[in-house]
């Protein structure tokens, strides 16, 4: 990697807030916040900072105990990141490799083999397995199957590696070749497979289907990328063709993304002239108001699901829908990110995300959570609710009270508070310990190696285009007993038959999820959780009559954020 530009040059760039509003920004001069003029390179404040930095670096080189092992790229990178962290938690620096990954994520695709992988542990040893391939992917064409164990990647052993480490090893430039050494799930033989990396689609909306007759569900959990609005419109058309009368839009865990896509998604549901958000930058720059221009909005009764990892662009959509009483919001208080970042490329392929504006919901709420009293770790963990008791009533956001179109009270200062607060499905430690033996058992089952259940063998590639029925792949009593016997025979799992009986519904759901995943891929497999045991989805369906009243302009005293 080439040398990063001099720290002072980057420092000047960071101070600039004149980047265009959407994706990439051009560099420009810097205004002194005190005088309003651009400082010269000979400004004593700047030369003093550069002198101190150079002197500190020289002392490190000469006196640090491991000075000969210094990685100057890491030193420069950490100094830039430290500078940005003093501004806010969302301004960040990316080296060339990280910046390429960021841009790849925004393209709704990545370069790799197109397979889901997962770590499972047996006798304290972690191994990574193929759990599914994607439709038309290089991995699918190469014949990879559910349960194949990744032994090596390009000759490097993967045992003990995390699934993220294995993923990073497998990904690479488009057109390049990766060699996987696999233990085949079908017959346990070791095989080397060469796969040419290619573009793998990563859609914003992986799935859309009917939860029950007339009730649509759209999974929009992956972020707002270039194609998000087009994907949404396509999903709505397909559901309408199936008789959809009301809709659950899932924004849980959606980290955000492009501002323009959030605006267009909200515009799908809001009539022309209704405000979506107001953006305010520094000294009046970047100030803008965005309104819907849709003369034929979708007026289907709407419930939106959010949780503590719903952030940024997804909060823009949820906030606009709530302020205009267009949708009922169900779940948990969202992350609370009301800052807009510009993406700025630097020399040699590196880049910055720099906070350049704040946004306000239609009622005037700034939902940004306070970050002045805690560190970076605290902001992204305790502040986001990760350490919060999911069964405890959340604190009301601390911002000033605002009003929705029908006069309901809403608040800023800490995310979007749902109209119906519902905790997520929880998994305890014993249940987590069951996941590895469940996977191992299904690996044997779908390959015809469980006595008496040979008919459960799935001897074919994944069939992706499948509408899962409620009575398909049900776990039989014989299958449940076979799993109980399986863990009883292997004490290393530390799972007793009594534990299996106690958590029977959990075990049956996880068994079915793995079977469906082996047969139809991960996206269809996830439907098992959504339709079987998701209290937030269940609540969303229950409150659809309230959402219908909102869509008709009828307020209900029980609908209160």
C-alpha positions as CSV (number, residue, x, y, z in Angstrom):
1,X,0.0,0.0,0.0
2,X,1.3,3.4,-0.9
3,X,2.1,6.0,1.7
4,X,-0.9,7.9,3.1
5,X,-0.9,11.6,2.5
6,X,0.7,13.9,5.1
7,X,-1.4,14.1,8.3
8,X,-1.9,17.8,8.0
9,X,-3.3,17.5,4.5
10,X,-5.8,15.0,5.8
11,X,-6.5,17.3,8.8
12,X,-7.4,20.1,6.5
13,X,-9.6,17.9,4.4
14,X,-11.4,16.6,7.5
15,X,-12.3,20.2,8.4
16,X,-14.0,20.8,5.1
17,X,-17.8,20.4,5.1
18,X,-18.4,21.4,1.5
19,X,-18.9,18.0,0.0
20,X,-21.9,17.3,-2.2
21,X,-24.9,15.6,-0.6
22,X,-25.1,12.2,-2.0
23,X,-22.3,9.7,-2.6
24,X,-18.9,11.2,-3.4
25,X,-17.5,14.6,-2.5
26,X,-14.9,16.8,-4.1
27,X,-12.1,18.3,-2.0
28,X,-12.2,22.0,-1.4
29,X,-10.7,24.7,0.8
30,X,-11.3,24.9,4.5
31,X,-13.0,27.7,6.4
32,X,-11.6,28.8,9.8
33,X,-14.6,28.4,12.2
34,X,-13.6,31.5,14.1
35,X,-12.7,34.0,11.3
36,X,-14.7,32.5,8.4
37,X,-11.5,32.6,6.2
38,X,-9.4,29.8,4.8
39,X,-6.2,29.3,6.8
40,X,-2.9,29.4,4.9
41,X,-0.5,26.5,5.1
42,X,1.8,28.9,7.0
43,X,-0.9,29.5,9.7
44,X,1.0,29.1,13.0
45,X,-1.7,26.9,14.5
46,X,-1.3,24.4,11.6
47,X,2.5,24.5,11.6
48,X,2.5,24.0,15.3
49,X,0.4,20.8,15.0
50,X,2.6,19.5,12.2
51,X,5.7,20.2,14.2
52,X,4.3,18.4,17.3
53,X,3.2,15.4,15.2
54,X,6.6,15.1,13.4
55,X,8.4,15.4,16.8
56,X,6.3,12.7,18.4
57,X,6.8,10.4,15.5
58,X,10.5,11.0,15.6
59,X,10.6,10.1,19.3
60,X,8.6,6.9,18.6
61,X,11.1,5.9,15.9
62,X,14.1,6.6,18.1
63,X,13.0,5.4,21.5
64,X,10.0,3.0,21.3
65,X,11.0,-0.4,22.4
66,X,9.8,-2.0,19.2
67,X,10.6,0.9,17.0
68,X,12.2,-1.2,14.3
69,X,8.9,-3.1,13.9
70,X,6.8,0.0,13.4
71,X,4.1,-0.1,10.6
72,X,3.9,3.5,9.5
73,X,0.6,2.9,7.7
74,X,-0.9,1.8,11.0
75,X,0.5,4.8,12.8
76,X,-0.9,7.3,10.3
77,X,-4.2,5.4,10.2
78,X,-4.7,5.4,13.9
79,X,-3.8,9.1,14.2
80,X,-6.4,10.0,11.5
81,X,-9.1,7.8,13.1
82,X,-8.3,9.3,16.5
83,X,-8.8,12.8,15.1
84,X,-12.1,11.8,13.5
85,X,-13.3,10.1,16.7
86,X,-12.9,13.5,18.5
87,X,-15.6,14.9,16.1
88,X,-18.4,12.2,16.4
89,X,-18.8,8.4,16.4
90,X,-19.7,8.3,12.7
91,X,-16.9,10.1,11.0
92,X,-14.3,7.5,10.0
93,X,-11.2,6.7,7.9
94,X,-10.9,3.7,5.6
95,X,-7.7,2.4,4.1
96,X,-7.8,1.2,0.5
97,X,-9.0,-2.3,1.2
98,X,-11.7,-1.1,3.7
99,X,-12.8,1.7,1.3
100,X,-13.3,-0.8,-1.5
101,X,-15.4,-3.0,0.7
102,X,-17.5,0.0,1.7
103,X,-18.1,0.8,-2.0
104,X,-18.8,-2.8,-2.8
105,X,-21.5,-3.0,0.0
106,X,-23.2,0.1,-1.6
107,X,-23.3,-1.6,-5.0
108,X,-25.6,-4.4,-3.7
109,X,-23.0,-6.9,-4.6
110,X,-19.6,-8.3,-3.6
111,X,-16.9,-10.4,-5.2
112,X,-16.6,-13.9,-3.9
113,X,-18.1,-17.4,-4.4
114,X,-21.7,-16.7,-3.1
115,X,-22.1,-19.0,-0.1
116,X,-23.3,-18.6,3.5
117,X,-20.9,-20.0,6.0
118,X,-21.1,-20.6,9.7
119,X,-18.9,-21.6,12.6
120,X,-19.9,-24.6,14.7
121,X,-18.0,-26.0,17.7
122,X,-17.4,-29.7,18.6
123,X,-15.2,-30.6,21.6
124,X,-14.0,-27.0,21.8
125,X,-12.8,-27.0,18.2
126,X,-14.4,-24.5,15.8
127,X,-14.8,-25.3,12.2
128,X,-16.5,-23.4,9.4
129,X,-19.2,-25.0,7.2
130,X,-21.1,-24.2,4.1
131,X,-24.8,-23.7,5.2
132,X,-26.1,-22.6,1.8
133,X,-25.2,-21.3,-1.6
134,X,-26.8,-18.5,-3.6
135,X,-28.8,-18.8,-6.7
136,X,-26.5,-18.9,-9.8
137,X,-23.4,-18.3,-7.7
138,X,-19.9,-19.7,-8.4
139,X,-20.3,-21.9,-5.2
140,X,-23.5,-23.3,-6.4
141,X,-22.1,-24.1,-9.9
142,X,-19.1,-25.7,-8.2
143,X,-21.4,-28.1,-6.4
144,X,-20.9,-26.9,-2.8
145,X,-23.6,-28.2,-0.5
146,X,-25.0,-27.7,3.0
147,X,-22.7,-29.2,5.6
148,X,-19.4,-29.2,3.5
149,X,-16.6,-28.4,6.0
150,X,-14.0,-25.8,4.8
151,X,-10.7,-27.5,5.7
152,X,-8.3,-25.1,3.9
153,X,-8.5,-21.9,1.8
154,X,-5.6,-21.6,-0.7
155,X,-3.6,-24.1,1.4
156,X,-4.1,-22.3,4.7
157,X,-5.9,-24.4,7.4
158,X,-9.2,-22.9,8.6
159,X,-9.8,-24.9,11.7
160,X,-10.1,-22.6,14.7
161,X,-10.7,-19.5,12.5
162,X,-13.8,-17.4,12.9
163,X,-16.3,-17.4,10.0
164,X,-15.4,-13.7,9.4
165,X,-11.7,-14.7,8.9
166,X,-12.7,-17.5,6.6
167,X,-15.0,-15.2,4.6
168,X,-12.2,-12.6,4.2
169,X,-9.9,-15.3,3.0
170,X,-12.4,-16.6,0.4
171,X,-13.3,-13.1,-1.0
172,X,-11.1,-11.5,-3.5
173,X,-10.9,-9.7,-6.9
174,X,-13.4,-10.7,-9.6
175,X,-12.0,-13.3,-12.0
176,X,-9.4,-14.6,-9.5
177,X,-9.4,-18.2,-8.4
178,X,-9.7,-19.5,-4.8
179,X,-8.9,-23.1,-3.9
180,X,-11.0,-24.7,-1.2
181,X,-10.2,-27.9,0.5
182,X,-13.5,-29.4,1.6
183,X,-14.7,-32.3,3.6
184,X,-17.8,-33.2,1.7
185,X,-20.9,-33.7,3.8
186,X,-22.3,-36.4,1.5
187,X,-19.5,-38.9,2.0
188,X,-16.8,-37.3,4.3
189,X,-14.2,-37.4,1.5
190,X,-11.6,-34.6,1.2
191,X,-11.8,-32.8,-2.1
192,X,-10.0,-29.7,-3.5
193,X,-12.2,-27.4,-5.5
194,X,-11.1,-24.4,-7.6
195,X,-13.7,-21.6,-7.8
196,X,-13.4,-18.4,-9.9
197,X,-14.6,-15.5,-7.9
198,X,-17.4,-13.4,-9.5
199,X,-19.9,-10.7,-8.7
200,X,-22.4,-12.0,-6.1
201,X,-25.7,-10.1,-5.8
202,X,-26.5,-8.8,-2.3
203,X,-30.0,-7.3,-2.6
204,X,-31.5,-4.9,-0.1
205,X,-34.7,-7.0,-0.1
206,X,-33.8,-10.7,0.0
207,X,-37.4,-11.9,0.5
208,X,-41.0,-10.9,0.2
209,X,-44.0,-13.2,0.8
210,X,-47.5,-13.5,2.4
211,X,-47.4,-14.2,6.2
212,X,-51.0,-15.2,5.8
213,X,-53.7,-14.6,3.2
214,X,-53.8,-10.8,2.5
215,X,-50.8,-9.9,4.8
216,X,-47.6,-9.1,3.1
217,X,-44.1,-9.2,4.6
218,X,-41.1,-7.5,3.1
219,X,-37.6,-8.1,4.5
220,X,-35.7,-4.9,4.2
221,X,-33.0,-5.6,6.8
222,X,-29.8,-5.3,4.8
223,X,-29.3,-1.6,4.2
224,X,-30.2,1.1,1.6
225,X,-28.2,0.7,-1.5
226,X,-28.4,1.9,-5.1
227,X,-31.2,-0.5,-6.0
228,X,-33.3,-0.4,-2.8
229,X,-36.3,1.6,-4.1
230,X,-36.5,-0.4,-7.3
231,X,-36.5,-3.7,-5.3
232,X,-39.2,-2.3,-3.0
233,X,-41.5,-1.4,-5.9
234,X,-40.9,-4.9,-7.5
235,X,-41.7,-6.6,-4.2
236,X,-44.9,-4.6,-3.8
237,X,-46.0,-5.5,-7.3
238,X,-45.4,-9.2,-6.6
239,X,-47.3,-9.1,-3.3
240,X,-50.2,-7.2,-4.8
241,X,-50.5,-9.8,-7.5
242,X,-50.9,-12.4,-4.7
243,X,-53.8,-10.4,-3.1
244,X,-51.9,-8.3,-0.4
245,X,-54.3,-6.1,1.6
246,X,-51.9,-5.0,4.3
247,X,-48.1,-4.9,4.8
248,X,-45.4,-5.5,7.4
249,X,-42.1,-3.8,6.4
250,X,-39.2,-5.2,8.4
251,X,-36.4,-2.6,9.0
252,X,-34.9,-4.4,12.0
253,X,-31.1,-4.4,12.0
254,X,-31.1,-2.2,8.9
255,X,-27.9,-0.1,9.3
256,X,-28.9,2.6,6.8
257,X,-27.1,3.7,3.7
258,X,-27.9,6.2,0.9
259,X,-29.9,9.2,1.9
260,X,-31.6,9.5,-1.5
261,X,-32.8,5.9,-1.3
262,X,-34.3,6.5,2.1
263,X,-36.1,9.5,0.7
264,X,-37.4,7.5,-2.3
265,X,-38.6,4.6,-0.1
266,X,-40.6,7.0,2.1
267,X,-41.9,8.7,-1.1
268,X,-43.4,5.3,-2.2
269,X,-45.9,5.6,0.7
270,X,-46.3,9.4,1.2
271,X,-48.5,11.6,-1.1
272,X,-47.1,14.5,-2.9
273,X,-46.2,17.5,-0.8
274,X,-45.6,15.7,2.5
275,X,-42.3,16.4,4.0
276,X,-39.8,13.5,4.4
277,X,-37.0,15.2,6.2
278,X,-35.1,18.5,6.7
279,X,-31.4,18.5,6.4
280,X,-29.2,21.2,8.0
281,X,-25.5,21.6,7.5
282,X,-22.9,24.1,8.7
283,X,-23.5,27.8,8.3
284,X,-26.5,27.1,6.0
285,X,-24.5,24.9,3.6
286,X,-26.2,21.6,2.8
287,X,-29.5,22.9,4.1
288,X,-32.4,21.2,2.3
289,X,-35.9,20.1,2.7
290,X,-37.1,16.9,0.9
291,X,-40.8,16.3,0.1
292,X,-42.7,13.5,-1.6
293,X,-43.4,14.1,-5.3
294,X,-45.6,11.0,-5.6
295,X,-49.1,11.6,-6.9
296,X,-50.0,7.9,-6.6
297,X,-48.6,6.6,-3.3
298,X,-49.1,3.1,-2.0
299,X,-51.9,3.4,0.6
300,X,-51.8,-0.2,1.9
301,X,-52.2,-0.3,5.7
302,X,-48.6,-0.5,6.9
303,X,-46.7,-1.7,10.1
304,X,-43.0,-1.1,10.3
305,X,-40.7,-3.2,12.4
306,X,-37.7,-1.6,14.1
307,X,-35.2,-2.5,16.8
308,X,-32.1,-1.1,18.5
309,X,-30.0,-1.7,15.4
310,X,-32.4,0.1,13.0
311,X,-30.3,3.2,12.2
312,X,-29.8,6.2,9.9
313,X,-31.6,5.9,6.6
314,X,-34.0,3.3,8.0
315,X,-34.8,5.7,10.8
316,X,-35.6,8.4,8.2
317,X,-38.2,6.1,6.8
318,X,-39.7,5.1,10.1
319,X,-39.7,8.7,11.4
320,X,-41.4,10.0,8.3
321,X,-44.1,7.3,8.4
322,X,-44.7,7.9,12.2
323,X,-44.8,11.7,12.0
324,X,-47.4,11.6,9.2
325,X,-49.4,8.8,10.9
326,X,-48.8,6.7,7.8
327,X,-47.6,3.6,9.6
328,X,-47.7,2.0,13.0
329,X,-44.2,1.4,14.4
330,X,-43.6,-1.9,16.3
331,X,-40.6,-3.2,18.1
332,X,-37.9,-1.5,20.1
333,X,-36.5,2.1,20.1
334,X,-34.2,2.5,17.2
335,X,-30.4,3.3,17.4
336,X,-30.7,7.1,17.2
337,X,-28.4,8.3,14.4
338,X,-29.5,11.7,13.0
339,X,-26.2,12.6,11.3
340,X,-25.5,12.5,7.6
341,X,-22.1,11.5,6.3
342,X,-20.4,12.4,3.0
343,X,-18.2,9.8,1.5
344,X,-14.9,11.4,0.4
345,X,-12.2,9.6,-1.6
346,X,-8.6,10.3,-0.7
347,X,-5.3,9.7,-2.5
348,X,-4.2,6.1,-3.2
349,X,-7.7,4.7,-2.8
350,X,-8.4,5.5,0.8
351,X,-11.5,7.4,2.0
352,X,-13.4,9.2,4.7
353,X,-17.0,9.2,5.9
354,X,-17.4,12.7,7.3
355,X,-20.4,14.1,9.1
356,X,-21.6,17.0,7.1
357,X,-25.2,17.6,8.2
358,X,-28.0,16.7,10.6
359,X,-31.4,15.6,9.6
360,X,-34.8,16.2,11.2
361,X,-38.0,14.3,10.9
362,X,-41.1,16.0,9.4
363,X,-42.3,17.0,12.9
364,X,-38.9,18.6,13.6
365,X,-37.3,15.8,15.7
366,X,-33.5,15.4,15.8
367,X,-33.2,11.7,16.7
368,X,-29.4,11.7,17.2
369,X,-28.5,10.0,20.5
370,X,-26.2,11.9,22.8
371,X,-22.5,10.9,22.4
372,X,-20.8,13.5,24.5
373,X,-20.6,11.6,27.8
374,X,-19.3,8.2,26.7
375,X,-16.6,6.6,24.7
376,X,-16.9,5.0,21.3
377,X,-17.4,1.5,22.7
378,X,-20.2,2.7,25.1
379,X,-21.9,4.5,22.2
380,X,-22.1,1.4,20.1
381,X,-23.0,-1.1,22.9
382,X,-24.7,0.2,26.0
383,X,-26.0,3.3,24.3
384,X,-27.6,1.3,21.5
385,X,-29.3,-1.0,23.9
386,X,-27.1,-4.1,23.4
387,X,-26.6,-4.4,27.2
388,X,-30.2,-3.4,28.0
389,X,-32.7,-5.8,29.5
390,X,-35.0,-6.6,26.5
391,X,-38.0,-7.1,28.8
392,X,-37.6,-3.8,30.5
393,X,-39.6,-0.8,29.4
394,X,-37.3,1.5,27.4
395,X,-36.6,5.0,28.6
396,X,-38.4,7.8,26.7
397,X,-36.1,9.8,24.4
398,X,-34.9,12.9,26.0
399,X,-35.6,15.4,23.2
400,X,-38.4,18.0,23.1
401,X,-42.0,16.9,22.4
402,X,-43.2,17.2,18.9
403,X,-46.6,16.3,17.3
404,X,-47.6,14.0,14.5
405,X,-50.1,15.1,11.9
406,X,-53.0,13.9,14.1
407,X,-51.5,15.4,17.3
408,X,-49.8,12.4,18.8
409,X,-46.8,13.2,21.0
410,X,-43.4,12.1,19.7
411,X,-39.9,12.8,20.9
412,X,-36.4,13.2,19.5
413,X,-33.0,12.9,21.3
414,X,-32.7,9.1,21.2
415,X,-34.0,7.2,18.2
416,X,-37.6,6.4,17.0
417,X,-39.7,5.2,19.9
418,X,-42.2,2.5,18.6
419,X,-46.0,2.9,19.0
420,X,-46.0,-0.7,20.3
421,X,-43.0,-1.8,22.3
422,X,-42.2,-5.5,21.9
423,X,-39.0,-7.4,22.8
424,X,-37.4,-9.8,20.4
425,X,-37.2,-13.6,20.6
426,X,-34.5,-14.5,23.1
427,X,-32.1,-17.5,23.2
428,X,-30.6,-18.7,26.5
429,X,-27.1,-20.3,26.9
430,X,-28.4,-23.8,27.0
431,X,-30.3,-23.2,23.7
432,X,-27.2,-21.7,22.2
433,X,-25.2,-24.8,23.1
434,X,-27.7,-26.9,21.2
435,X,-27.1,-25.2,17.9
436,X,-23.9,-27.1,17.1
437,X,-25.4,-30.6,17.7
438,X,-28.5,-29.6,15.9
439,X,-26.5,-28.7,12.8
440,X,-24.4,-31.8,13.0
441,X,-27.5,-34.0,13.3
442,X,-29.2,-32.4,10.3
443,X,-25.9,-32.8,8.4
444,X,-26.3,-36.5,8.9
445,X,-30.0,-36.5,8.3
446,X,-30.1,-34.7,5.0
447,X,-27.3,-37.1,3.7
448,X,-29.3,-40.2,4.6
449,X,-27.2,-41.3,7.5
450,X,-29.8,-41.4,10.3
451,X,-31.2,-44.9,10.8
452,X,-34.9,-45.1,10.2
453,X,-35.0,-41.6,8.6
454,X,-33.3,-42.3,5.3
455,X,-36.2,-40.8,3.4
456,X,-35.2,-37.4,4.8
457,X,-32.2,-37.4,2.5
458,X,-31.9,-34.3,0.3
459,X,-29.8,-35.6,-2.7
460,X,-30.0,-32.5,-4.9
461,X,-28.9,-29.0,-5.2
462,X,-30.8,-26.2,-3.6
463,X,-34.2,-25.3,-5.1
464,X,-34.3,-21.5,-4.5
465,X,-37.7,-20.4,-6.0
466,X,-39.9,-22.0,-3.4
467,X,-42.9,-20.8,-1.5
468,X,-42.6,-22.5,1.9
469,X,-45.9,-23.9,3.2
470,X,-46.7,-24.1,6.9
471,X,-47.0,-27.9,6.8
472,X,-43.7,-28.5,4.9
473,X,-40.6,-30.1,6.5
474,X,-42.3,-30.5,9.8
475,X,-40.2,-32.3,12.5
476,X,-41.8,-35.6,13.3
477,X,-41.8,-37.4,16.6
478,X,-39.3,-39.9,15.2
479,X,-37.0,-37.2,14.1
480,X,-37.2,-35.5,17.5
481,X,-36.4,-38.8,19.3
482,X,-33.5,-39.4,16.9
483,X,-32.0,-36.1,17.8
484,X,-32.4,-36.7,21.5
485,X,-30.7,-40.1,21.1
486,X,-27.9,-38.4,19.1
487,X,-26.9,-36.0,21.8
488,X,-27.3,-38.6,24.6
489,X,-24.7,-40.8,22.8
490,X,-22.1,-38.0,22.8
491,X,-21.5,-36.5,26.2
492,X,-19.1,-33.9,24.7
493,X,-22.2,-31.9,23.7
494,X,-23.1,-31.5,27.3
495,X,-26.8,-31.7,26.4
496,X,-29.1,-34.1,28.3
497,X,-32.3,-35.7,27.0
498,X,-34.1,-33.7,29.8
499,X,-32.8,-30.5,28.3
500,X,-34.0,-31.5,24.8
501,X,-37.4,-32.3,26.2
502,X,-37.6,-29.0,28.1
503,X,-36.8,-27.0,25.0
504,X,-38.7,-29.1,22.5
505,X,-40.3,-26.2,20.6
506,X,-36.9,-24.5,20.2
507,X,-35.3,-27.7,19.1
508,X,-38.0,-28.5,16.6
509,X,-37.8,-25.0,15.1
510,X,-34.1,-25.1,14.7
511,X,-34.2,-28.6,13.2
512,X,-36.8,-27.4,10.7
513,X,-34.8,-24.2,9.9
514,X,-31.7,-26.3,9.1
515,X,-33.7,-28.8,6.9
516,X,-35.3,-26.0,5.0
517,X,-32.0,-24.2,4.6
518,X,-30.4,-27.4,3.2
519,X,-33.3,-27.8,0.7
520,X,-34.0,-24.2,-0.3
521,X,-31.3,-21.9,0.9
522,X,-30.8,-19.4,3.8
523,X,-33.4,-16.9,2.7
524,X,-36.3,-19.4,2.7
525,X,-34.9,-20.9,5.9
526,X,-35.2,-17.6,7.7
527,X,-39.0,-17.8,7.0
528,X,-39.1,-20.5,9.6
529,X,-38.2,-18.1,12.4
530,X,-40.4,-15.3,11.1
531,X,-43.5,-17.4,10.9
532,X,-42.9,-19.7,13.9
533,X,-41.5,-17.7,16.8
534,X,-41.1,-14.0,16.2
535,X,-43.0,-12.0,18.8
536,X,-42.4,-8.7,17.0
537,X,-43.8,-10.0,13.8
538,X,-46.7,-11.6,15.6
539,X,-47.5,-8.2,17.3
540,X,-47.3,-6.5,13.9
541,X,-49.9,-8.8,12.5
542,X,-52.1,-8.3,15.6
543,X,-52.1,-4.5,15.3
544,X,-52.8,-4.3,11.6
545,X,-56.4,-3.1,12.3
546,X,-54.8,0.0,14.0
547,X,-52.5,0.5,11.1
548,X,-55.6,0.3,8.8
549,X,-57.3,3.0,10.9
550,X,-54.2,5.2,10.5
551,X,-54.2,4.7,6.8
552,X,-57.8,5.9,6.7
553,X,-57.0,8.9,8.9
554,X,-58.8,7.5,11.9
555,X,-56.9,8.0,15.2
556,X,-57.1,5.6,18.1
557,X,-56.4,6.8,21.6
558,X,-54.5,3.5,22.2
559,X,-51.9,4.4,19.5
560,X,-49.3,6.3,21.4
561,X,-45.5,6.3,20.9
